[in-house]
Amino acid sequence: MNGRPAEPTPDRGPLLPRLEHPPARFAWARLPTAVERADWLDAAGTRVWIKRDDATSEIYGGGKVRKLQWVLANPPYAGDGPIVSVGGTGSHHLLALALHMQPLGRELHALCFAQPWTEHVRTNYAVLVSSGARIWAVGSRAALPWAWLAYHGWRRPPRLGVWMAAGASTALGCFGFVEAALELAAQIDAGELPRPTAIRVTAGSAGTCVGLALGLALAGISTKLQLVSSVERWAFNRFMFGRLLGHAHRELVRCGLPEARGRSARQWLADAGIVVEIDHAQVGGGYGVPTEAAIAAQRRAAEHGLALETTYTAKCLASLLQTPTEQGDVLLWNTHAGNDLRPRIAADWRERSPIVVPDSRG
């Protein structure tokens, strides 16, 4: 089990001690993650730093483990039963959920929609199948209701799973990135990086960016939070950001965070000088569709030892390269998992897959 605890351990991290009624929390993530200078991304008057969340876990890193160590430790997701959730065939959320549930002896039920079969997506899907996750697959996001009907009807499992929102972006899941912002504040105070003028991070299901916004407000870090959307406007927008922001704020109040009381979430952000911008310019042909800019950004990052992928993080870097922020110190938050997953692929994964997956030439 790689040293992972079998029970929640509510005694680590910078957020729990500030809560009067703290929820449980697993201690799965290796924190704090490093920040490093990226002078290869500097522009005139701008210095760039990278937050290396790619190194959060030996099992499966990136930003997802920050959310899951809160979500899986508490109702309705604690316990020994299955969980059902949704994502693309290359979903980082489904993969992280499956791999972090495995040592707990729990089963993932995955409602999957097909996305472009890049090598990264193929690897992720092969590992998802190899993990033992049960998969209900359809050809597109629009067809997901058919997967839901199959799950509850003609392919109903013996025990239904508890539904989890995409990306583990629940109100409690946002706590993982409230905590991440407090972690960043400590690194700023320790002189590891200056206070950033802007922070650029990918966005999709909103849990990461909502948590960061609230955490930055709690830490008193006035900055511009630039959200690079990986999905179309109908799938992520200011309304969806604001709705989850309100849910997460109310959960912080319920858990007894004194600073969250007496004002709305939006007012809290405004008082702290947090400006939120959403960039949809990198979506291209849609979720999971590689763009030329993302492919170029991925290659450039690889030249400097940074592994990105074209669904989320390479599009985030492409945004930085194409639309530089104002002068100052900029932080690029890398939420991609850096783990080599190929050893986790079972030899018979294609036979076990409920759908036919094209090979690298197909």
WOVEN-V934564 format. One record per backbone hydrogen bond with DSSP energy under -1.0 kcal/mol. NH is the residue of the N-H (numbers start at 0). CO is the residue of the C=O. If there is no record, write none. Layout:
nh co
NH CO
NH CO
This chain:
nh co
3 0
8 24
10 8
17 14
18 15
19 255
20 254
25 68
29 55
30 28
35 49
37 47
40 37
41 38
42 45
45 42
46 327
48 329
49 35
50 331
51 33
52 50
52 333
54 51
55 52
61 52
62 334
67 63
68 64
69 66
70 66
71 67
73 70
76 73
82 106
83 161
84 108
86 110
88 112
90 87
94 90
95 91
96 92
97 93
98 94
99 95
100 96
101 97
103 100
104 101
105 100
108 82
109 133
110 84
111 135
112 86
113 137
117 115
121 117
122 118
123 119
124 120
125 121
126 122
127 123
128 124
129 125
130 126
131 128
132 127
133 107
135 109
137 111
143 140
145 142
147 143
148 144
149 145
150 146
151 147
152 148
154 149
155 152
161 81
163 83
167 164
168 165
169 167
173 169
174 171
175 172
176 173
177 173
178 174
180 176
181 177
182 178
183 179
184 180
185 181
186 182
187 183
188 184
189 185
190 187
191 186
196 328
197 328
198 223
199 330
200 225
202 227
209 205
210 206
211 207
212 208
213 209
214 210
215 211
216 212
217 213
218 214
220 215
223 196
224 274
225 198
226 276
227 200
228 278
229 202
234 231
235 231
240 236
241 237
242 238
243 239
244 240
245 241
246 242
247 243
248 244
249 245
250 246
251 247
252 248
253 249
254 250
255 252
256 251
259 256
260 257
267 263
268 264
269 265
270 266
271 267
273 268
274 222
276 224
278 226
282 279
285 282
288 285
294 290
295 291
296 292
297 293
298 294
299 295
300 296
301 297
302 298
303 300
304 301
305 300
313 308
315 311
316 312
317 313
318 314
319 315
320 316
321 317
322 318
327 44
329 46
330 197
331 48
332 199
333 50
337 53
343 340
344 341
348 345
351 347
352 348
361 358
